[in-house]
């Protein structure tokens, strides 16, 4: 007689996110208000090159036996899953970061776990794409530049005043030679 036991904590993904499909390989359902030019944040795993290598740093023997560092190569020119306007904006803003092969390489070795490093690298790629869609920043006005400069001068004066006060306190502690 075979018993099928399974333990599941009250704090699990299906309890926390009941409407989620929990499948990272499938695209999320598009919002009704989303236009085709929007980037939903979904990155298809089969369209980026993922390479695992051994990580550097502390970790004992485990660091020599496991490949936890993640390298994600993304070729924007070949990304058919990105809308054309998103792709052109991305290439305009990040053409300096492309390698000779025309790809952006993102590395992550923040943690000792490969799946967390992969999540970090994909999140960084997602943020790079979203940031390329942001409009160009407006240069600051002359008033705000002057206000910033005056604040820096005030902070420098305050720092020097504190140094002088501290120096006086230390000088007062010294014994007087007669």
C-alpha positions in Angstrom: 0.0 0.0 0.0 1.5 3.3 -1.1 0.5 6.5 0.6 0.9 9.9 -1.2 1.9 12.5 1.4 2.5 16.1 0.5 3.1 18.9 2.8 2.4 22.4 1.8 2.9 25.4 4.1 0.3 28.1 4.6 2.8 30.5 3.1 3.2 29.2 -0.5 2.9 30.7 -3.9 -0.5 29.3 -4.7 -1.9 30.7 -1.4 -0.2 34.1 -1.8 -1.0 34.5 -5.5 -4.1 32.4 -6.3 -4.7 34.0 -9.7 -1.1 33.5 -10.9 -0.3 30.6 -13.3 3.1 30.3 -11.7 4.6 29.5 -15.1 7.5 31.9 -16.0 7.8 30.6 -19.5 4.4 31.9 -20.6 3.5 35.5 -21.5 1.2 37.3 -19.1 -2.2 38.1 -20.5 -2.2 41.5 -22.2 -4.2 44.2 -20.5 -7.2 45.5 -22.3 -5.8 49.0 -22.2 -2.4 48.1 -23.4 -1.4 49.2 -26.8 0.9 47.1 -29.1 3.6 49.6 -28.6 3.8 49.0 -24.8 6.4 46.7 -23.3 4.6 44.5 -20.8 7.8 43.5 -18.9 7.7 39.9 -20.2 11.0 38.5 -21.5 10.8 35.2 -23.2 13.4 32.9 -21.7 14.1 31.1 -25.0 15.0 34.3 -26.8 17.9 35.3 -24.6 21.2 33.4 -24.1 21.7 32.4 -20.5 25.1 31.1 -19.4 26.0 29.9 -15.9 29.6 30.2 -14.7 31.4 29.8 -11.4 31.1 32.8 -9.2 34.0 34.6 -7.5 34.4 35.6 -3.9 33.9 33.8 -0.6 32.0 30.6 -0.3 34.4 27.8 0.5 34.5 24.7 -1.6 30.9 25.3 -2.7 32.0 28.2 -4.9 34.4 25.9 -6.8 31.7 23.2 -7.5 28.6 25.2 -8.4 27.9 27.5 -11.3 25.8 30.3 -9.8 27.0 33.3 -11.7 24.6 34.2 -14.5 25.4 35.9 -17.8 22.4 37.0 -19.9 23.0 38.0 -23.5 20.3 40.1 -25.2 20.4 40.9 -28.9 18.0 43.8 -29.4 18.2 43.7 -33.2 16.9 40.1 -33.2 14.2 40.6 -30.5 11.0 39.9 -32.4 9.1 40.0 -29.1 9.8 43.7 -28.7 7.6 46.2 -30.6 9.6 48.2 -33.3 9.3 51.6 -31.6 10.5 50.1 -28.3 13.4 48.5 -30.2 14.5 51.7 -31.9 14.3 53.7 -28.7 16.3 51.1 -27.0 19.0 51.0 -29.7 19.1 54.8 -29.7 19.7 55.1 -26.0 22.0 52.0 -25.5 24.0 51.8 -28.7 27.1 52.6 -26.7 26.6 49.5 -24.5 26.4 47.0 -27.4 29.2 44.5 -28.0 30.8 43.7 -31.4 28.1 41.1 -31.9 25.4 43.6 -31.2 24.3 42.3 -27.8 24.0 43.6 -24.3 25.6 41.4 -21.7 24.2 41.5 -18.1 26.0 39.6 -15.4 24.8 38.8 -11.9 26.5 37.1 -9.0 24.8 38.8 -6.1 23.7 35.6 -4.3 24.8 32.0 -4.0 21.8 30.8 -5.9 21.6 30.6 -9.7 17.9 31.1 -9.9 18.0 34.3 -7.8 20.9 35.6 -9.9 18.9 34.9 -13.1 15.9 36.7 -11.7 18.2 39.7 -10.8 19.7 39.8 -14.3 16.3 39.6 -16.0 15.0 42.3 -13.7 18.0 44.5 -14.7 17.3 43.9 -18.4 13.6 44.7 -17.9 14.5 48.0 -16.1 17.0 48.9 -18.9 14.2 48.4 -21.5 11.7 50.4 -19.4 14.2 53.2 -18.8 14.8 53.5 -22.5 11.1 54.2 -23.0 11.2 57.1 -20.6 11.3 60.6 -22.2 14.5 62.5 -22.2 15.0 64.4 -18.9 14.5 68.2 -19.0 17.6 70.2 -18.2 17.3 72.0 -14.8 16.4 75.7 -14.8 19.0 78.3 -13.8 17.1 79.0 -10.6 17.4 75.4 -9.5 21.1 75.2 -10.5 21.8 78.3 -8.4 19.8 77.0 -5.5 21.8 73.7 -5.6 25.1 75.7 -5.7 24.1 77.8 -2.7 23.2 74.7 -0.8 26.5 73.1 -1.5 28.3 76.3 -0.4 26.2 76.4 2.8 27.0 72.7 3.5 30.8 73.3 3.0 30.7 76.3 5.4 28.9 74.2 8.0 31.4 71.4 7.6 34.4 73.7 8.1 32.7 75.4 11.1 32.2 71.9 12.7 35.9 71.1 12.0 37.0 74.3 13.6 34.8 73.6 16.7 36.1 70.1 17.0 39.7 71.3 16.7 39.1 73.9 19.4 37.8 71.2 21.7 40.8 69.0 21.1 43.2 71.9 21.6 41.5 72.8 24.9 42.2 69.2 26.1 45.9 69.5 25.6 48.1 70.3 28.6 49.8 73.7 28.6 53.6 73.5 28.6 55.3 76.1 30.8 
